[in-house]
Amino acid sequence: MTSSQSITVEVDGVTYTDTVEPRLLLVQYLREQLGKTGTLIGCDTTNCGACTVHLDGVSIKSCTMFAVQADGRRVTTIEGMAQDGKLAPLQRAFHQCHALQCGFCTPGMIMQSASLLAENPHPSDHEIRAGLEGNLCRCTGYQNIVAAVRSVADGTVDANVAVTEPMTSGDTETAGVSA
């Protein structure tokens, strides 16, 4: 029988202390214990990227990390991207550029794009495509996703788009595109 372990982790600016089984995946902890359902479970094998979050500012696939490994660390999920009822620039760009269809890949794409832009604020289209490798979309053909990332890099995303209704976790699951 596996013994439980206490962890303390900051998620989207809030500190949580919980007892978890050592084998609990970070994605399961985020979704099942914290209700951060914007972080999606896709393939469970790191192939799709739907579970991408930031760990201490770096993109990781939360389906391959145990929750206990996040002890004492800072996690940002798609829910943590929007601030004060306003979409983050990437969320606005995905909405404005129609960079989603079914929305399943969108949280992971946005989280990976944020890491890409943090490392390279002005990537070429080729660098955007390379930076998004490991995050799969079955609907869009990637053209609009690349355009969305480019619009943030170029500063052409419309900063005036705001959430018109209070955001719920359902909104953030598809990048808060209820605007």
Backbone as JSON, one array per atom type, in Angstrom:
{
  "sequence": "MTSSQSITVEVDGVTYTDTVEPRLLLVQYLREQLGKTGTLIGCDTTNCGACTVHLDGVSIKSCTMFAVQADGRRVTTIEGMAQDGKLAPLQRAFHQCHALQCGFCTPGMIMQSASLLAENPHPSDHEIRAGLEGNLCRCTGYQNIVAAVRSVADGTVDANVAVTEPMTSGDTETAGVSA",
  "N": [[0.84, -1.18, 0.0], [0.52, 2.2, -0.84], [1.86, 5.03, 0.73], [0.54, 8.22, 1.67], [1.52, 11.57, 0.8], [2.37, 14.81, 1.87], [1.99, 17.84, 0.12], [2.9, 21.14, -0.91], [1.94, 23.54, -3.07], [2.01, 26.24, -5.36], [-0.57, 27.34, -7.29], [-1.66, 29.04, -10.0], [-1.28, 31.42, -8.59], [-2.31, 30.92, -6.06], [-1.75, 29.32, -3.0], [-1.67, 25.93, -2.22], [-2.04, 23.29, 0.08], [-1.92, 19.92, 0.27], [-2.69, 16.44, 0.72], [-1.44, 13.78, -1.04], [-1.36, 10.83, -3.08], [1.74, 9.3, -3.88], [1.89, 8.45, -6.54], [0.09, 9.95, -8.0], [-0.66, 11.79, -10.82], [0.39, 15.05, -11.95], [-1.43, 16.37, -13.66], [-3.81, 15.07, -12.97], [-4.04, 15.82, -10.29], [-4.33, 18.62, -10.58], [-6.77, 18.79, -12.02], [-8.64, 17.04, -10.64], [-8.38, 17.46, -7.84], [-8.02, 20.2, -7.51], [-9.76, 21.36, -9.27], [-9.05, 22.53, -11.68], [-9.93, 22.42, -14.54], [-9.34, 23.24, -17.09], [-6.88, 22.36, -17.87], [-6.2, 19.77, -19.83], [-6.7, 16.22, -20.26], [-5.31, 14.31, -22.6], [-3.72, 12.33, -24.33], [-2.17, 10.94, -22.5], [0.48, 10.28, -22.89], [2.38, 12.17, -23.51], [2.27, 13.0, -26.15], [0.29, 14.71, -27.28], [0.05, 17.25, -25.99], [-2.06, 18.56, -24.74], [-2.21, 18.78, -22.02], [-0.44, 20.71, -21.21], [1.21, 22.86, -18.98], [2.65, 25.54, -17.05], [5.55, 25.21, -15.18], [7.18, 26.7, -12.71], [7.5, 28.71, -14.58], [8.22, 27.4, -16.93], [7.28, 25.48, -19.74], [5.65, 22.4, -19.35], [4.58, 19.01, -19.73], [1.93, 17.97, -18.05], [0.99, 15.42, -17.72], [3.03, 13.69, -17.41], [4.32, 14.04, -15.09], [4.62, 13.68, -11.63], [2.45, 14.74, -9.01], [3.7, 15.11, -6.55], [6.22, 15.87, -7.33], [5.92, 18.5, -7.89], [5.95, 19.77, -5.52], [6.51, 22.57, -3.52], [6.78, 24.26, -5.66], [5.84, 26.44, -8.43], [2.94, 26.57, -10.31], [1.34, 27.33, -13.34], [-1.74, 27.42, -14.89], [-4.04, 27.25, -17.69], [-6.22, 28.61, -16.7], [-5.01, 30.47, -15.11], [-4.03, 32.38, -16.8], [-5.69, 34.52, -17.71], [-6.4, 37.75, -16.41], [-7.94, 39.72, -13.96], [-10.49, 39.57, -15.19], [-9.89, 40.03, -17.83], [-8.84, 38.77, -20.92], [-5.74, 37.12, -21.5], [-3.1, 38.24, -23.7], [-2.47, 36.15, -25.6], [-4.76, 34.55, -25.4], [-6.72, 36.33, -26.34], [-5.72, 36.66, -28.92], [-5.95, 34.06, -30.02], [-8.7, 33.9, -30.12], [-9.36, 36.12, -31.8], [-8.0, 35.47, -34.17], [-9.2, 33.18, -34.96], [-8.14, 30.72, -34.11], [-8.86, 28.23, -33.25], [-10.94, 25.36, -33.25], [-12.43, 22.9, -32.34], [-11.42, 23.29, -29.83], [-10.07, 21.64, -28.05], [-7.27, 21.33, -28.06], [-6.48, 23.86, -27.47], [-5.92, 25.06, -24.78], [-3.39, 23.88, -24.14], [-1.91, 24.65, -26.4], [-1.89, 27.43, -26.1], [-0.51, 27.7, -23.67], [1.98, 26.58, -24.36], [2.67, 28.34, -26.42], [2.95, 30.7, -24.97], [5.27, 30.13, -23.52], [7.06, 29.87, -25.63], [7.05, 32.52, -26.66], [8.08, 33.84, -24.45], [10.69, 32.97, -24.45], [11.51, 33.68, -27.02], [10.67, 36.53, -28.16], [10.03, 37.53, -30.7], [9.44, 35.56, -32.87], [9.98, 33.87, -36.02], [7.68, 32.59, -38.52], [8.44, 29.97, -39.04], [9.92, 29.41, -36.71], [7.86, 29.6, -34.84], [6.25, 27.42, -35.57], [8.08, 25.33, -35.09], [8.42, 25.7, -32.36], [5.99, 24.93, -31.38], [5.91, 22.24, -31.74], [5.0, 19.03, -30.7], [2.65, 19.71, -29.59], [-0.45, 18.96, -30.53], [-2.95, 19.52, -33.03], [-6.01, 18.64, -34.34], [-7.82, 19.9, -35.92], [-7.38, 22.56, -37.08], [-5.25, 22.91, -38.93], [-3.14, 24.5, -38.32], [-2.46, 27.03, -39.44], [-3.93, 29.31, -38.53], [-3.3, 29.22, -35.86], [-0.56, 29.75, -35.87], [-0.76, 32.32, -36.92], [-2.06, 33.6, -34.8], [-0.16, 33.5, -32.72], [1.87, 34.94, -33.96], [0.57, 37.43, -34.16], [0.56, 38.29, -31.52], [3.3, 38.45, -31.05], [3.93, 40.45, -32.89], [2.51, 42.5, -31.84], [-0.02, 43.14, -32.73], [-2.42, 42.19, -31.83], [-5.71, 42.79, -30.7], [-6.02, 44.71, -27.99], [-8.25, 45.53, -26.65], [-10.25, 43.68, -26.45], [-12.27, 42.1, -24.22], [-13.43, 39.96, -21.59], [-16.83, 39.68, -21.47], [-18.62, 38.67, -19.74], [-18.58, 37.17, -16.46], [-15.77, 35.05, -16.1], [-15.72, 31.52, -16.29], [-14.55, 28.25, -15.36], [-15.17, 26.72, -17.54], [-15.1, 28.55, -19.62], [-12.39, 29.16, -19.75], [-11.38, 26.79, -20.53], [-11.56, 26.72, -23.25], [-9.95, 28.82, -23.93], [-11.2, 31.09, -22.98], [-13.02, 32.23, -24.77], [-15.52, 33.39, -24.81], [-16.09, 35.95, -25.27]],
  "CA": [[0.0, 0.0, 0.0], [1.28, 3.43, -0.99], [1.55, 6.02, 1.75], [0.28, 9.55, 1.15], [2.56, 12.56, 1.05], [1.89, 16.19, 1.89], [2.65, 18.76, -0.8], [2.46, 22.53, -0.96], [2.22, 24.02, -4.42], [1.3, 27.45, -5.75], [-1.22, 27.16, -8.59], [-2.33, 30.27, -10.44], [-1.15, 32.45, -7.56], [-2.89, 30.49, -4.79], [-0.97, 28.22, -2.41], [-2.46, 24.79, -1.77], [-1.37, 22.2, 0.78], [-2.78, 18.75, 0.16], [-2.1, 15.13, 0.87], [-1.66, 13.06, -2.29], [-0.61, 9.59, -3.26], [2.94, 9.6, -4.66], [1.72, 8.1, -7.95], [-0.89, 10.84, -8.61], [-0.06, 12.67, -11.82], [0.11, 16.47, -11.76], [-2.66, 16.7, -14.38], [-4.93, 14.58, -12.16], [-4.12, 16.7, -9.11], [-4.89, 19.91, -11.0], [-8.17, 18.64, -12.43], [-9.52, 16.36, -9.69], [-8.33, 18.02, -6.5], [-8.1, 21.66, -7.51], [-10.82, 21.8, -10.17], [-8.47, 23.27, -12.8], [-10.31, 21.54, -15.63], [-8.82, 23.73, -18.36], [-5.75, 21.49, -18.2], [-6.91, 18.6, -20.34], [-6.04, 14.93, -20.4], [-5.51, 13.89, -23.98], [-3.15, 11.05, -24.73], [-1.44, 10.32, -21.38], [1.79, 9.81, -23.34], [3.1, 13.4, -23.89], [2.23, 13.24, -27.59], [-0.66, 15.72, -27.78], [0.3, 18.56, -25.4], [-3.27, 19.15, -24.16], [-2.01, 18.93, -20.58], [0.68, 21.62, -20.98], [1.13, 23.91, -17.97], [3.97, 26.1, -16.75], [6.12, 24.87, -13.88], [8.2, 27.72, -12.48], [7.65, 29.48, -15.8], [8.66, 26.57, -18.05], [6.24, 24.55, -20.2], [5.81, 20.96, -19.13], [3.37, 18.22, -19.95], [1.6, 17.56, -16.69], [0.62, 14.0, -17.67], [4.23, 12.88, -17.18], [4.96, 14.49, -13.85], [3.83, 13.39, -10.44], [2.1, 15.92, -8.2], [4.72, 15.29, -5.5], [7.37, 16.55, -7.92], [5.61, 19.94, -7.92], [6.0, 20.28, -4.15], [7.34, 23.75, -3.35], [6.97, 24.91, -6.95], [4.77, 27.33, -8.91], [2.29, 26.06, -11.51], [0.35, 28.2, -13.98], [-2.62, 26.71, -15.82], [-4.75, 28.15, -18.6], [-7.08, 29.47, -15.87], [-4.18, 31.53, -14.53], [-3.57, 33.32, -17.82], [-6.54, 35.72, -17.69], [-6.22, 38.55, -15.19], [-8.96, 40.75, -13.71], [-11.57, 39.47, -16.15], [-9.42, 40.31, -19.19], [-8.07, 37.69, -21.5], [-4.32, 37.34, -21.77], [-2.92, 38.52, -25.13], [-2.59, 34.94, -26.42], [-6.16, 34.14, -25.42], [-7.39, 37.25, -27.27], [-5.25, 36.37, -30.28], [-6.56, 32.81, -30.49], [-10.09, 34.25, -30.43], [-9.41, 37.03, -32.94], [-7.46, 34.83, -35.37], [-9.94, 31.93, -35.17], [-7.1, 29.69, -34.0], [-9.39, 27.04, -32.62], [-12.22, 24.87, -33.75], [-13.07, 22.16, -31.25], [-10.92, 23.87, -28.59], [-9.43, 20.69, -27.16], [-5.82, 21.58, -27.97], [-6.24, 25.28, -27.24], [-5.18, 25.4, -23.56], [-1.99, 23.48, -24.28], [-1.29, 25.49, -27.43], [-1.67, 28.76, -25.52], [0.55, 27.6, -22.67], [3.24, 26.38, -25.08], [2.95, 29.59, -27.13], [3.45, 31.67, -23.98], [6.68, 29.79, -23.26], [7.81, 30.2, -26.84], [7.22, 33.97, -26.73], [8.96, 34.26, -23.35], [12.05, 32.66, -24.89], [11.77, 34.34, -28.29], [9.54, 37.46, -28.31], [9.73, 37.86, -32.09], [9.81, 34.4, -33.69], [9.5, 33.73, -37.4], [6.66, 31.55, -38.62], [9.13, 28.67, -38.9], [10.24, 29.23, -35.28], [6.59, 29.34, -34.15], [5.89, 26.02, -35.85], [9.03, 24.47, -34.36], [8.16, 25.88, -30.93], [4.73, 24.26, -31.04], [6.02, 20.8, -31.94], [4.62, 18.3, -29.49], [1.27, 20.1, -29.29], [-1.17, 18.56, -31.73], [-4.3, 19.98, -33.31], [-6.6, 17.84, -35.41], [-8.85, 20.65, -36.63], [-7.15, 23.85, -37.72], [-4.19, 23.0, -39.92], [-2.09, 25.31, -37.69], [-2.28, 28.36, -40.02], [-4.48, 30.34, -37.65], [-2.55, 29.17, -34.6], [0.67, 30.5, -36.15], [-1.16, 33.72, -37.06], [-2.36, 34.12, -33.47], [1.12, 33.7, -32.02], [2.54, 36.04, -34.64], [-0.1, 38.69, -33.82], [1.05, 38.7, -30.2], [4.7, 38.84, -31.23], [3.96, 41.71, -33.64], [1.76, 43.53, -31.12], [-1.22, 43.52, -33.48], [-3.63, 41.65, -31.21], [-6.56, 43.86, -30.18], [-5.96, 44.71, -26.52], [-9.52, 45.98, -26.08], [-11.18, 42.57, -26.31], [-12.35, 41.69, -22.82], [-14.5, 39.04, -21.26], [-17.99, 40.5, -21.17], [-19.31, 38.02, -18.63], [-17.59, 36.56, -15.58], [-15.19, 33.82, -16.64], [-15.84, 30.28, -15.55], [-13.52, 27.32, -15.83], [-15.57, 26.29, -18.87], [-14.62, 29.54, -20.58], [-10.94, 29.08, -19.9], [-11.02, 25.54, -21.19], [-11.39, 27.04, -24.66], [-9.22, 30.08, -23.99], [-12.02, 32.23, -22.58], [-13.47, 32.86, -25.99], [-16.93, 33.73, -24.74], [-16.21, 37.39, -25.55]],
  "C": [[0.89, 1.24, 0.0], [0.87, 4.42, 0.1], [1.37, 7.38, 1.09], [1.4, 10.49, 1.56], [1.94, 13.95, 0.99], [2.7, 17.03, 0.9], [2.08, 20.16, -0.62], [2.9, 23.06, -2.31], [1.4, 25.29, -4.68], [0.74, 27.23, -7.16], [-2.01, 28.41, -8.9], [-2.38, 31.33, -9.34], [-1.74, 32.11, -6.21], [-2.09, 29.3, -4.28], [-1.92, 27.17, -1.85], [-1.55, 23.82, -1.03], [-2.34, 21.04, 0.81], [-1.98, 17.49, 0.43], [-2.46, 14.34, -0.38], [-0.91, 11.74, -2.25], [0.59, 9.89, -4.15], [2.78, 9.32, -6.16], [0.7, 8.99, -8.68], [-0.18, 11.78, -9.59], [-0.46, 14.12, -11.55], [-1.19, 16.86, -12.46], [-3.88, 16.23, -13.6], [-5.12, 15.44, -10.92], [-4.78, 18.02, -9.48], [-6.38, 19.8, -11.29], [-9.06, 18.13, -11.3], [-9.53, 16.98, -8.3], [-8.51, 19.53, -6.48], [-9.17, 22.2, -8.45], [-10.32, 22.63, -11.35], [-8.69, 22.44, -14.07], [-9.91, 22.06, -17.01], [-7.6, 22.95, -18.81], [-6.35, 20.15, -18.57], [-6.04, 17.35, -20.35], [-6.35, 14.45, -21.81], [-5.03, 12.48, -24.21], [-2.5, 10.28, -23.59], [-0.05, 9.82, -21.77], [2.71, 10.96, -23.78], [3.04, 13.71, -25.37], [1.38, 14.43, -27.99], [-0.44, 17.11, -27.21], [-0.92, 19.22, -24.77], [-3.11, 19.45, -22.68], [-0.91, 19.94, -20.22], [0.33, 22.7, -19.96], [2.53, 24.5, -17.83], [4.35, 25.7, -15.33], [7.3, 25.8, -13.68], [8.54, 28.45, -13.78], [8.07, 28.71, -17.04], [7.54, 25.61, -18.44], [6.62, 23.11, -19.9], [4.5, 20.27, -19.47], [3.03, 17.55, -18.62], [1.14, 16.11, -16.59], [1.83, 13.11, -17.41], [4.99, 13.3, -15.94], [4.04, 14.15, -12.69], [3.57, 14.68, -9.67], [3.16, 16.17, -7.13], [5.97, 15.98, -6.03], [7.16, 18.07, -8.02], [5.65, 20.57, -6.53], [6.99, 21.45, -4.06], [7.55, 24.56, -4.62], [5.73, 25.73, -7.32], [4.25, 26.79, -10.24], [1.31, 27.13, -12.03], [-0.41, 27.36, -14.98], [-3.26, 27.74, -16.74], [-5.67, 29.08, -17.81], [-6.31, 30.64, -15.27], [-3.71, 32.56, -15.53], [-4.39, 34.62, -17.81], [-6.36, 36.43, -16.36], [-7.31, 39.61, -15.11], [-10.05, 40.75, -14.77], [-11.18, 39.81, -17.58], [-8.59, 39.14, -19.68], [-6.61, 38.08, -21.65], [-4.16, 37.57, -23.27], [-3.04, 37.27, -26.01], [-4.03, 34.44, -26.49], [-6.95, 35.02, -26.38], [-7.01, 36.92, -28.71], [-5.86, 35.09, -30.83], [-8.02, 33.06, -30.87], [-10.15, 35.07, -31.72], [-8.96, 36.38, -34.24], [-8.16, 33.51, -35.7], [-8.99, 30.73, -35.14], [-7.58, 28.46, -33.24], [-10.66, 26.63, -33.33], [-12.89, 24.1, -32.62], [-12.61, 22.67, -29.89], [-10.16, 22.92, -27.7], [-7.94, 20.97, -27.0], [-5.5, 22.98, -27.47], [-5.53, 25.6, -25.94], [-3.7, 25.06, -23.65], [-1.25, 24.32, -25.3], [-0.98, 26.87, -26.86], [-0.53, 28.71, -24.51], [1.91, 27.42, -23.34], [3.64, 27.65, -25.83], [3.49, 30.65, -26.18], [4.91, 31.39, -23.65], [7.55, 30.16, -24.45], [8.08, 31.7, -26.9], [8.08, 34.51, -25.58], [10.43, 34.05, -23.73], [12.46, 33.44, -26.13], [10.6, 35.28, -28.59], [9.15, 37.78, -29.75], [10.12, 36.7, -33.02], [9.29, 34.53, -35.13], [8.4, 32.68, -37.41], [7.27, 30.17, -38.47], [9.44, 28.4, -37.43], [8.97, 28.99, -34.46], [6.2, 27.88, -34.34], [6.8, 25.06, -35.09], [8.77, 24.54, -32.86], [6.89, 25.2, -30.46], [4.77, 22.76, -31.29], [5.73, 20.1, -30.62], [3.25, 18.72, -28.97], [0.47, 19.89, -30.58], [-2.56, 19.16, -31.8], [-4.82, 19.16, -34.47], [-7.55, 18.64, -36.29], [-8.35, 21.78, -37.52], [-6.12, 23.87, -38.83], [-3.08, 23.95, -39.51], [-1.93, 26.72, -38.26], [-2.75, 29.46, -39.06], [-3.8, 30.35, -36.29], [-1.26, 29.97, -34.77], [0.34, 31.98, -36.25], [-1.45, 34.35, -35.7], [-1.08, 34.42, -32.69], [1.86, 34.88, -32.64], [1.9, 37.38, -34.27], [0.31, 39.2, -32.44], [2.48, 39.19, -30.31], [4.82, 40.2, -31.93], [3.24, 42.84, -32.92], [0.5, 43.97, -31.83], [-2.51, 42.94, -32.92], [-4.4, 42.81, -30.58], [-6.64, 43.77, -28.67], [-7.29, 45.08, -25.88], [-10.55, 44.87, -25.94], [-11.14, 42.11, -24.86], [-13.47, 40.67, -22.67], [-15.69, 39.89, -20.85], [-18.83, 39.92, -20.04], [-18.26, 37.42, -17.73], [-17.09, 35.24, -16.17], [-15.46, 32.65, -15.71], [-14.76, 29.35, -16.05], [-13.89, 26.79, -17.21], [-15.11, 27.25, -19.94], [-13.14, 29.36, -20.81], [-10.52, 27.79, -20.56], [-10.84, 25.77, -22.68], [-10.86, 28.46, -24.81], [-10.06, 31.29, -23.63], [-12.6, 32.95, -23.77], [-14.96, 33.18, -25.98], [-17.17, 35.19, -25.05], [-16.89, 37.65, -26.85]]
}
